[in-house]
Amino acid sequence: MKLLLDTHIFLWSLLKPQKLSREVARELESETSELWLSPITTWEVSILAEKGRISLRDAPFSWIRQVLKTVAFIEAPMNHEVALRSREISLEHQDPADRFLAATAIVYDLTLVTSDERLLKCSEIQTLPNL
């Protein structure tokens, strides 16, 4: 399965794995799963750290760079098609990060792993709910 991690799933998988459901944890650990990460997630983690909403053991940029070296994530590139799809997708809200993640899932045919109810309601994307 090709899995795109929502920002909170990315953070929980590294910092609070007990917050992951058994199914999500199993899929993230499966040798047959591809773990994809959007630059939007890197951006969101940076913002959360800057605002003091999360604490990391190192400076945010160092921590993120180390994680990206250590864990074999596939980068989901931002491109024009993702940008266009982010505006076409029928989400009930305008959160740019959610729109970019949903569009990324569509463009690259990925399953978005999330707990976000607003994203789980979107019929245009494949999701793996963390419930």
DSSP file (Angstrom, degrees, kcal/mol; ACC not computed):
  #  RESIDUE AA STRUCTURE BP1 BP2  ACC     N-H-->O    O-->H-N    N-H-->O    O-->H-N    TCO  KAPPA ALPHA  PHI   PSI    X-CA   Y-CA   Z-CA
    1    1 A M              0   0    0      0, 0.0    33,-2.9     0, 0.0     2,-0.8   0.000 360.0 360.0 360.0 139.1    0.0    0.0    0.0
    2    2 A K  E     -a   34   0A   0     31,-0.2   109,-3.1   107,-0.2     2,-0.5  -0.854 360.0-167.2 -97.1 109.2    1.2    3.5   -0.9
    3    3 A L  E     -ab  35 111A   0     31,-3.2    33,-3.9    -2,-0.8     2,-0.6  -0.859  17.2-161.7-110.1 125.6    0.6    5.6    2.2
    4    4 A L  E     -ab  36 112A   0    107,-2.7   109,-2.9    -2,-0.5     2,-0.5  -0.917  24.1-137.8 -99.2 121.3    0.8    9.4    2.5
    5    5 A L  E     - b   0 113A   0     31,-2.1    33,-0.4    -2,-0.6   109,-0.1  -0.679   6.2-137.2 -86.9 125.6    1.1   10.4    6.1
    6    6 A D     >  -     0   0    0    107,-2.1     4,-2.5    -2,-0.5     3,-0.3  -0.378  35.9-101.8 -66.5 159.2   -0.9   13.3    7.4
    7    7 A T  H  > S+     0   0    0      1,-0.3     4,-2.5     2,-0.2     5,-0.2   0.891 121.5  48.1 -57.7 -45.1    1.2   15.6    9.7
    8    8 A H  H  > S+     0   0    0      1,-0.2     4,-2.9     2,-0.2    -1,-0.3   0.867 111.4  50.8 -67.6 -33.3   -0.2   14.3   12.9
    9    9 A I  H  > S+     0   0    0    104,-0.3     4,-2.7    -3,-0.3    -2,-0.2   0.914 109.6  51.4 -67.4 -42.1    0.3   10.7   11.8
   10   10 A F  H  X S+     0   0    0     -4,-2.5     4,-1.0     2,-0.2    -2,-0.2   0.951 114.6  42.8 -55.6 -51.2    3.9   11.5   10.9
   11   11 A L  H >X>S+     0   0    0     -4,-2.5     4,-3.3     1,-0.2     3,-0.7   0.930 114.6  49.1 -64.6 -46.4    4.5   13.0   14.3
   12   12 A W  H 3X5S+     0   0    0     -4,-2.9     4,-1.2     1,-0.2     7,-0.2   0.891 105.3  58.1 -61.8 -38.9    2.6   10.3   16.2
   13   13 A S  H 3<5S+     0   0    0     -4,-2.7    -1,-0.2     1,-0.2    -2,-0.2   0.812 119.8  30.3 -62.1 -27.7    4.5    7.5   14.4
   14   14 A L  H <<5S+     0   0    0     -4,-1.0    -2,-0.2    -3,-0.7    -1,-0.2   0.795 136.1  21.3 -98.3 -34.9    7.8    9.0   15.7
   15   15 A L  H  <5S+     0   0    0     -4,-3.3    -3,-0.2    -5,-0.2    -2,-0.1   0.753 134.2  19.9-109.5 -30.7    6.9   10.6   19.0
   16   16 A K    ><< +     0   0    0     -4,-1.2     3,-2.5    -5,-0.6     4,-0.2  -0.464  59.1 165.3-141.9  64.0    3.7    9.0   20.3
   17   17 A P  G >  S+     0   0    0      0, 0.0     3,-1.6     0, 0.0    -4,-0.1   0.714  71.3  73.7 -60.0 -19.0    3.2    5.6   18.6
   18   18 A Q  G 3  S+     0   0    0      1,-0.3    -5,-0.1    -6,-0.1    -6,-0.0   0.689  86.7  64.8 -66.6 -16.8    0.5    4.7   21.2
   19   19 A K  G <  S+     0   0    0     -3,-2.5     2,-0.3    -7,-0.2    -1,-0.3   0.571  84.8  93.5 -81.0  -9.3   -1.8    7.1   19.5
   20   20 A L  S <  S-     0   0    0     -3,-1.6   110,-0.1    -4,-0.2   -11,-0.0  -0.644  80.5-119.9 -85.6 140.4   -1.8    5.0   16.3
   21   21 A S     >  -     0   0    0     -2,-0.3     4,-2.8     1,-0.1     5,-0.2  -0.305  28.9-108.7 -67.8 162.2   -4.5    2.4   15.8
   22   22 A R  H  > S+     0   0    0      1,-0.2     4,-2.6     2,-0.2     5,-0.2   0.910 119.9  50.9 -59.1 -42.4   -3.4   -1.2   15.5
   23   23 A E  H  > S+     0   0    0      2,-0.2     4,-2.3     1,-0.2    -1,-0.2   0.923 112.3  45.1 -64.0 -44.6   -4.3   -1.2   11.8
   24   24 A V  H  > S+     0   0    0      2,-0.2     4,-2.7     1,-0.2     5,-0.2   0.941 113.5  49.6 -65.5 -46.5   -2.4    2.0   11.1
   25   25 A A  H  X S+     0   0    0     -4,-2.8     4,-1.7     1,-0.2    -2,-0.2   0.915 111.3  50.3 -58.1 -43.1    0.7    0.8   13.1
   26   26 A R  H  X S+     0   0    0     -4,-2.6     4,-1.0    -5,-0.2    -1,-0.2   0.920 112.4  46.3 -61.7 -44.9    0.6   -2.5   11.2
   27   27 A E  H  < S+     0   0    0     -4,-2.3     3,-0.3     1,-0.2    -2,-0.2   0.885 110.9  52.0 -67.0 -38.6    0.5   -0.8    7.8
   28   28 A L  H  < S+     0   0    0     -4,-2.7    -1,-0.2     1,-0.2    -2,-0.2   0.835 115.3  42.4 -66.5 -31.0    3.2    1.7    8.7
   29   29 A E  H  < S+     0   0    0     -4,-1.7    -1,-0.2    -5,-0.2    -2,-0.2   0.585  88.8 114.8 -90.2 -11.7    5.5   -1.2    9.7
   30   30 A S    ><  -     0   0    0     -4,-1.0     3,-1.1    -3,-0.3    -3,-0.0  -0.332  64.9-140.1 -65.3 137.9    4.6   -3.5    6.8
   31   31 A E  T 3  S+     0   0    0      1,-0.2    -1,-0.1    -2,-0.0    -4,-0.1   0.709 103.2  57.1 -68.3 -19.6    7.4   -4.3    4.4
   32   32 A T  T 3  S+     0   0    0      2,-0.1     2,-0.3    -5,-0.0    -1,-0.2   0.533  88.8  94.3 -89.9  -6.3    5.0   -4.0    1.6
   33   33 A S    <   -     0   0    0     -3,-1.1     2,-0.5    -6,-0.2   -31,-0.2  -0.677  63.6-148.2 -88.6 139.2    3.9   -0.4    2.4
   34   34 A E  E     -a    2   0A   0    -33,-2.9   -31,-3.2    -2,-0.3     2,-0.7  -0.921  13.7-145.7-100.2 128.9    5.5    2.6    0.8
   35   35 A L  E     -a    3   0A   0     -2,-0.5    39,-2.9    37,-0.4     2,-0.3  -0.867  18.0-170.3-101.2 115.7    5.6    5.6    3.2
   36   36 A W  E     -ac   4  74A   0    -33,-3.9   -31,-2.1    -2,-0.7     2,-0.4  -0.784   4.3-168.0-105.6 146.6    5.2    8.9    1.4
   37   37 A L  E     - c   0  75A   0     37,-2.6    39,-2.4    -2,-0.3   -31,-0.1  -0.999  11.6-142.7-137.7 133.2    5.7   12.3    2.9
   38   38 A S    >>  -     0   0    0    -33,-0.4     3,-1.2    -2,-0.4     4,-1.1  -0.670  22.6-125.3 -90.5 146.6    4.7   15.7    1.5
   39   39 A P  H 3> S+     0   0    0      0, 0.0     4,-2.3     0, 0.0     5,-0.1   0.751 111.1  70.4 -58.2 -22.6    6.9   18.8    1.9
   40   40 A I  H 3> S+     0   0    0      1,-0.2     4,-2.8     2,-0.2     5,-0.2   0.876  94.9  52.6 -61.6 -36.5    3.7   20.3    3.4
   41   41 A T  H <> S+     0   0    0     -3,-1.2     4,-2.8     2,-0.2     5,-0.2   0.920 107.6  50.1 -65.8 -43.3    4.2   18.0    6.4
   42   42 A T  H  X S+     0   0    0     -4,-1.1     4,-2.1     1,-0.2    -2,-0.2   0.923 112.6  48.3 -58.4 -43.9    7.7   19.3    6.9
   43   43 A W  H  X S+     0   0    0     -4,-2.3     4,-2.2     2,-0.2    -2,-0.2   0.917 111.9  48.5 -62.1 -45.9    6.4   22.8    6.7
   44   44 A E  H  X S+     0   0    0     -4,-2.8     4,-2.9     1,-0.2    -2,-0.2   0.906 109.8  51.5 -64.7 -41.5    3.6   22.1    9.2
   45   45 A V  H  X S+     0   0    0     -4,-2.8     4,-2.3     1,-0.2    -1,-0.2   0.916 109.4  51.4 -61.1 -42.1    6.0   20.5   11.7
   46   46 A S  H  X S+     0   0    0     -4,-2.1     4,-2.5    -5,-0.2    -1,-0.2   0.925 111.7  46.5 -59.7 -45.2    8.2   23.5   11.5
   47   47 A I  H  X S+     0   0    0     -4,-2.2     4,-2.3     2,-0.2     6,-0.2   0.923 110.8  51.8 -64.5 -45.1    5.3   25.8   12.2
   48   48 A L  H  <>S+     0   0    0     -4,-2.9     5,-2.3     1,-0.2     6,-1.0   0.898 112.6  46.3 -59.5 -40.5    4.0   23.7   15.1
   49   49 A A  H ><5S+     0   0    0     -4,-2.3     3,-1.2     3,-0.2    -1,-0.2   0.914 110.5  52.5 -68.1 -43.0    7.5   23.7   16.6
   50   50 A E  H 3<5S+     0   0    0     -4,-2.5    -2,-0.2     1,-0.3    -1,-0.2   0.872 111.0  47.6 -60.1 -37.2    7.9   27.5   16.1
   51   51 A K  T 3<5S-     0   0    0     -4,-2.3    -1,-0.3    -5,-0.2    -2,-0.2   0.488 114.4-117.6 -83.8  -2.7    4.6   28.1   17.8
   52   52 A G  T < 5S+     0   0    0     -3,-1.2    -3,-0.2    -4,-0.3    -2,-0.1   0.658  79.1 125.6  76.6  15.9    5.5   25.8   20.7
   53   53 A R  S   <S+     0   0    0     -5,-2.3     2,-0.3    -6,-0.2    -4,-0.2   0.676  77.7  26.4 -82.1 -17.4    2.6   23.4   20.0
   54   54 A I  S    S-     0   0    0     -6,-1.0     2,-0.5    -9,-0.1    -2,-0.2  -0.976  73.5-145.4-135.7 153.2    5.1   20.5   19.8
   55   55 A S        -     0   0    0     -2,-0.3     2,-0.3    -3,-0.1    -6,-0.0  -0.982  13.4-167.8-122.0 135.3    8.4   19.9   21.4
   56   56 A L        -     0   0    0     -2,-0.5    -2,-0.0     2,-0.3     7,-0.0  -0.835  31.4-120.9-116.9 153.8   11.2   18.1   19.7
   57   57 A R  S    S+     0   0    0     -2,-0.3     2,-0.2     2,-0.1    -1,-0.1   0.764  97.9  29.8 -69.2 -22.8   14.4   16.8   21.3
   58   58 A D  S    S-     0   0    0      1,-0.1    -2,-0.3     2,-0.1     0, 0.0  -0.697 111.4 -64.2-121.7 176.1   16.5   18.9   18.9
   59   59 A A     >  -     0   0    0     -2,-0.2     4,-3.0     1,-0.1     3,-0.3  -0.395  58.4-112.1 -57.7 141.4   16.0   22.2   17.0
   60   60 A P  H  > S+     0   0    0      0, 0.0     4,-2.7     0, 0.0     5,-0.2   0.859 114.4  46.8 -50.3 -47.0   13.1   21.6   14.6
   61   61 A F  H  > S+     0   0    0      1,-0.2     4,-2.3     2,-0.2     5,-0.2   0.907 115.2  46.6 -66.3 -39.5   15.2   21.9   11.4
   62   62 A S  H  > S+     0   0    0     -3,-0.3     4,-2.4     2,-0.2    -1,-0.2   0.922 113.2  49.6 -65.1 -43.6   17.8   19.5   12.7
   63   63 A W  H  X S+     0   0    0     -4,-3.0     4,-2.5     2,-0.2    -2,-0.2   0.940 112.5  46.5 -61.7 -48.0   15.2   17.1   14.0
   64   64 A I  H  X S+     0   0    0     -4,-2.7     4,-2.6    -5,-0.2    -1,-0.2   0.930 112.5  49.8 -61.5 -46.5   13.3   17.0   10.7
   65   65 A R  H  X S+     0   0    0     -4,-2.3     4,-1.4    -5,-0.2    -1,-0.2   0.900 111.2  49.7 -60.5 -40.2   16.5   16.6    8.6
   66   66 A Q  H  X S+     0   0    0     -4,-2.4     4,-1.9     2,-0.2    -1,-0.2   0.920 110.6  49.4 -65.5 -43.7   17.6   13.7   10.9
   67   67 A V  H  X S+     0   0    0     -4,-2.5     4,-3.1     1,-0.2    -2,-0.2   0.924 109.4  51.9 -59.9 -44.4   14.3   12.0   10.5
   68   68 A L  H  < S+     0   0    0     -4,-2.6     5,-0.3     1,-0.2    -1,-0.2   0.790 112.2  46.6 -66.2 -26.7   14.4   12.3    6.8
   69   69 A K  H  < S+     0   0    0     -4,-1.4    -1,-0.2    -5,-0.2    -2,-0.2   0.810 118.6  41.6 -77.6 -31.8   17.8   10.7    6.7
   70   70 A T  H  < S+     0   0    0     -4,-1.9     2,-0.4    -5,-0.1    -2,-0.2   0.876 108.8  56.3 -87.3 -41.3   16.8    7.9    9.0
   71   71 A V  S  < S-     0   0    0     -4,-3.1     2,-2.1    -5,-0.2    -1,-0.1  -0.794  82.1-126.9-101.2 135.7   13.4    6.9    7.8
   72   72 A A        +     0   0    0     -2,-0.4   -37,-0.4     2,-0.0     2,-0.2  -0.419  44.7 164.0 -82.8  66.9   12.9    5.9    4.2
   73   73 A F        -     0   0    0     -2,-2.1     2,-0.5    -5,-0.3   -37,-0.2  -0.588  35.3-132.7 -80.3 145.8   10.1    8.2    3.2
   74   74 A I  E     -c   36   0A   0    -39,-2.9   -37,-2.6    -2,-0.2     2,-0.4  -0.883  25.9-124.2 -95.4 127.2    9.3    8.8   -0.5
   75   75 A E  E     -c   37   0A   0     -2,-0.5   -37,-0.2   -39,-0.2   -39,-0.0  -0.570  11.8-147.4 -76.1 129.9    9.0   12.5   -1.1
   76   76 A A        -     0   0    0    -39,-2.4    -1,-0.1    -2,-0.4    28,-0.1  -0.829  27.9-135.7 -94.8  98.4    5.7   13.5   -2.7
   77   77 A P        -     0   0    0      0, 0.0     2,-0.4     0, 0.0     5,-0.1  -0.181   4.9-125.5 -62.5 143.5    6.8   16.4   -4.9
   78   78 A M        +     0   0    0      4,-0.1     2,-0.3     3,-0.1     3,-0.0  -0.719  45.6 156.3 -80.0 135.1    4.8   19.6   -5.1
   79   79 A N     >  -     0   0    0     -2,-0.4     4,-2.2     1,-0.1     5,-0.1  -0.891  57.1 -86.4-149.9-179.2    3.9   20.4   -8.7
   80   80 A H  H  > S+     0   0    0     -2,-0.3     4,-2.7     1,-0.2     5,-0.2   0.873 123.1  54.4 -63.8 -37.8    1.4   22.3  -10.7
   81   81 A E  H  > S+     0   0    0      2,-0.2     4,-2.8     1,-0.2    -1,-0.2   0.908 108.6  48.8 -64.6 -40.9   -1.0   19.5  -10.9
   82   82 A V  H  > S+     0   0    0      2,-0.2     4,-2.1     1,-0.2    -1,-0.2   0.929 111.7  50.2 -61.8 -44.3   -1.1   19.2   -7.1
   83   83 A A  H  X S+     0   0    0     -4,-2.2     4,-0.7     2,-0.2    -2,-0.2   0.924 113.3  44.9 -60.9 -45.0   -1.6   23.0   -6.8
   84   84 A L  H >X S+     0   0    0     -4,-2.7     3,-1.2     1,-0.2     4,-1.2   0.931 112.9  49.9 -65.8 -45.1   -4.5   22.9   -9.3
   85   85 A R  H 3X S+     0   0    0     -4,-2.8     4,-2.1     1,-0.3    -1,-0.2   0.831  99.9  66.3 -63.2 -31.0   -6.1   19.8   -7.7
   86   86 A S  H 3< S+     0   0    0     -4,-2.1    -1,-0.3     1,-0.2    -2,-0.2   0.790 107.4  40.8 -61.8 -25.3   -5.9   21.5   -4.3
   87   87 A R  H << S+     0   0    0     -3,-1.2    -1,-0.2    -4,-0.7    -2,-0.2   0.691 114.4  51.7 -93.3 -21.7   -8.4   24.1   -5.5
   88   88 A E  H  < S+     0   0    0     -4,-1.2    -2,-0.2    -3,-0.1    -3,-0.1   0.743  84.8 102.3 -85.1 -24.8  -10.6   21.6   -7.4
   89   89 A I  S  < S-     0   0    0     -4,-2.1     2,-1.5    -5,-0.1    14,-0.1  -0.287  76.1-124.3 -66.0 143.3  -11.1   19.2   -4.5
   90   90 A S        +     0   0    0      2,-0.0     2,-0.3     0, 0.0    33,-0.2  -0.609  49.3 151.5 -94.2  79.8  -14.4   19.4   -2.7
   91   91 A L        -     0   0    0     -2,-1.5    28,-0.1     2,-0.2    27,-0.0  -0.826  49.3-131.3-102.5 148.4  -13.4   19.9    0.9
   92   92 A E  S    S+     0   0    0     -2,-0.3     2,-0.3    26,-0.2    -1,-0.1   0.511  88.1  47.9 -78.5  -2.7  -15.7   21.8    3.3
   93   93 A H  S    S-     0   0    0      2,-0.1    -2,-0.2    25,-0.1     0, 0.0  -0.847  73.8-131.4-134.3 170.2  -12.9   24.0    4.5
   94   94 A Q        +     0   0    0     -2,-0.3     5,-0.0     4,-0.0    -2,-0.0   0.249  47.5 145.6-108.0  11.1  -10.0   26.1    3.0
   95   95 A D     >  -     0   0    0      1,-0.2     4,-2.3     2,-0.1     5,-0.2  -0.314  40.9-150.2 -53.7 115.8   -7.1   24.8    5.1
   96   96 A P  H  > S+     0   0    0      0, 0.0     4,-2.6     0, 0.0     5,-0.2   0.872  91.5  53.0 -62.7 -37.4   -4.2   25.0    2.6
   97   97 A A  H  > S+     0   0    0      2,-0.2     4,-2.5     1,-0.2     5,-0.2   0.939 111.2  46.1 -64.0 -45.7   -2.3   22.1    4.2
   98   98 A D  H  > S+     0   0    0      1,-0.2     4,-2.7     2,-0.2     5,-0.2   0.908 113.1  50.5 -61.9 -41.5   -5.2   19.8    4.1
   99   99 A R  H  X S+     0   0    0     -4,-2.3     4,-2.4     1,-0.2    -2,-0.2   0.912 111.7  47.0 -64.5 -42.2   -6.0   20.7    0.6
  100  100 A F  H  X S+     0   0    0     -4,-2.6     4,-2.4     2,-0.2    -2,-0.2   0.904 113.3  48.6 -66.7 -40.2   -2.4   20.1   -0.6
  101  101 A L  H  X S+     0   0    0     -4,-2.5     4,-2.2    -5,-0.2    -2,-0.2   0.931 113.1  47.0 -65.5 -44.0   -2.3   16.8    1.2
  102  102 A A  H  X S+     0   0    0     -4,-2.7     4,-1.8     1,-0.2    -2,-0.2   0.925 113.7  48.1 -62.6 -44.2   -5.6   15.6   -0.3
  103  103 A A  H  X S+     0   0    0     -4,-2.4     4,-2.9    -5,-0.2     5,-0.2   0.887 109.3  53.7 -64.0 -38.8   -4.5   16.8   -3.7
  104  104 A T  H  X S+     0   0    0     -4,-2.4     4,-2.4     1,-0.2    -1,-0.2   0.913 106.4  52.5 -61.0 -43.2   -1.2   15.0   -3.3
  105  105 A A  H  <>S+     0   0    0     -4,-2.2     5,-2.8     1,-0.2     4,-0.4   0.902 113.3  44.5 -59.9 -41.0   -3.0   11.8   -2.5
  106  106 A I  H ><5S+     0   0    0     -4,-1.8     3,-0.9     3,-0.2    -2,-0.2   0.956 113.8  47.6 -68.0 -50.7   -5.1   12.1   -5.7
  107  107 A V  H 3<5S+     0   0    0     -4,-2.9    -2,-0.2     1,-0.3    -1,-0.2   0.876 121.9  34.7 -62.1 -39.9   -2.3   13.0   -8.0
  108  108 A Y  T 3<5S-     0   0    0     -4,-2.4    -1,-0.3    -5,-0.2    -2,-0.2   0.334 108.5-118.8 -99.0   6.9    0.1   10.3   -6.8
  109  109 A D  T < 5 +     0   0    0     -3,-0.9     2,-0.3    -4,-0.4    -3,-0.2   0.955  60.6 154.0  54.1  56.5   -2.7    7.7   -6.2
  110  110 A L      < -     0   0    0     -5,-2.8     2,-0.6    -6,-0.2    16,-0.6  -0.759  48.7-120.8-113.0 157.5   -1.8    7.4   -2.5
  111  111 A T  E     -bd   3 126A   0   -109,-3.1  -107,-2.7    -2,-0.3     2,-0.5  -0.898  29.1-136.8 -97.3 120.5   -3.9    6.4    0.5
  112  112 A L  E     -bd   4 127A   0     14,-2.8    16,-2.4    -2,-0.6     2,-0.6  -0.674   9.4-150.2 -82.1 122.3   -3.9    9.3    3.1
  113  113 A V  E     +bd   5 128A   0   -109,-2.9  -107,-2.1    -2,-0.5     2,-0.3  -0.837  40.0 139.7 -92.8 118.5   -3.4    8.1    6.6
  114  114 A T  E     - d   0 129A   0     14,-1.4    16,-2.4    -2,-0.6  -109,-0.0  -0.983  55.0-154.5-155.8 160.3   -5.3   10.5    8.9
  115  115 A S        +     0   0    0     -2,-0.3     2,-0.6    14,-0.2    -1,-0.1   0.326  62.8 120.6-111.3  -2.3   -7.5   11.0   11.9
  116  116 A D     >  -     0   0    0      1,-0.2     4,-2.5     2,-0.1     3,-0.5  -0.519  53.2-156.1 -72.7 112.2   -8.9   14.3   10.6
  117  117 A E  H  > S+     0   0    0     -2,-0.6     4,-1.5     1,-0.2    -1,-0.2   0.847  91.9  57.4 -57.8 -36.8  -12.6   13.9   10.3
  118  118 A R  H  4 S+     0   0    0      1,-0.2     4,-0.4     2,-0.2    -1,-0.2   0.894 111.2  42.0 -64.8 -38.4  -12.8   16.6    7.6
  119  119 A L  H >4 S+     0   0    0     -3,-0.5     3,-1.1     1,-0.2    -2,-0.2   0.858 109.8  57.5 -74.7 -35.6  -10.4   14.6    5.4
  120  120 A L  H 3< S+     0   0    0     -4,-2.5    -2,-0.2     1,-0.2    -1,-0.2   0.794 102.5  56.6 -65.1 -26.7  -12.0   11.3    6.1
  121  121 A K  T 3< S+     0   0    0     -4,-1.5     2,-0.7    -5,-0.2    -1,-0.2   0.652  81.3 103.2 -76.5 -15.8  -15.3   12.7    4.8
  122  122 A C    X   -     0   0    0     -3,-1.1     3,-1.1    -4,-0.4   -31,-0.1  -0.575  54.6-166.0 -76.9 112.1  -13.8   13.6    1.4
  123  123 A S  T 3  S+     0   0    0     -2,-0.7    -1,-0.2     1,-0.2    -4,-0.0   0.594  78.8  72.2 -74.3 -10.5  -15.0   10.9   -1.0
  124  124 A E  T 3  S+     0   0    0    -34,-0.2     2,-0.4     2,-0.0    -1,-0.2   0.631  93.7  59.3 -81.2 -13.4  -12.4   12.0   -3.6
  125  125 A I  S <  S-     0   0    0     -3,-1.1     2,-0.4    -6,-0.2   -14,-0.1  -0.884  80.2-123.2-119.4 148.8   -9.4   10.5   -1.7
  126  126 A Q  E     -d  111   0A   0    -16,-0.6   -14,-2.8    -2,-0.4     2,-0.3  -0.729  39.3-171.7 -82.8 134.3   -8.5    7.1   -0.5
  127  127 A T  E     -d  112   0A   0     -2,-0.4   -14,-0.2   -16,-0.2   -16,-0.0  -0.933  31.1-154.1-130.1 153.4   -8.0    7.1    3.3
  128  128 A L  E     -d  113   0A   0    -16,-2.4   -14,-1.4    -2,-0.3     2,-0.2  -0.945  33.9-142.1-118.0 104.2   -6.7    4.8    6.0
  129  129 A P  E     -d  114   0A   0      0, 0.0     2,-1.0     0, 0.0   -14,-0.2  -0.436   8.8-149.6 -74.6 138.2   -8.5    6.1    9.1
  130  130 A N              0   0    0    -16,-2.4    -2,-0.0    -2,-0.2   -17,-0.0  -0.808 360.0 360.0-100.5  87.9   -6.6    6.2   12.4
  131  131 A L              0   0    0     -2,-1.0    -1,-0.2  -111,-0.0  -111,-0.1   0.371 360.0 360.0-118.2 360.0   -9.6    5.7   14.7
